[in-house]
């Protein structure tokens, strides 16, 4: 997008967002603030070639997968995703 729209402010805004720590980015991406609503209209994620984002079934699948991935990442950040090995008695 930065090549196609080099002078647009949303490019810089998205570049800054994508440099944030995962937890902060996740919070902002789901935020209902006016700024995030504005940025979602220019999301770099909708430029995936060959993906029809108007397909509701596909969008639901993507949403469910994203929620699973986010939950897995949250568990790792909280230290809950680590496997605990039993100690020998």
Secondary structure, DSSP 8 states (H G I E B T S, - for coil): -TTT-TT-HHHHHHHHHTTS-HHHHHHHHT---HHHHHHHTT-GGGG-TT--TT-HHHHHHHHHHHHHHHHHHHHHHTT-SS-------
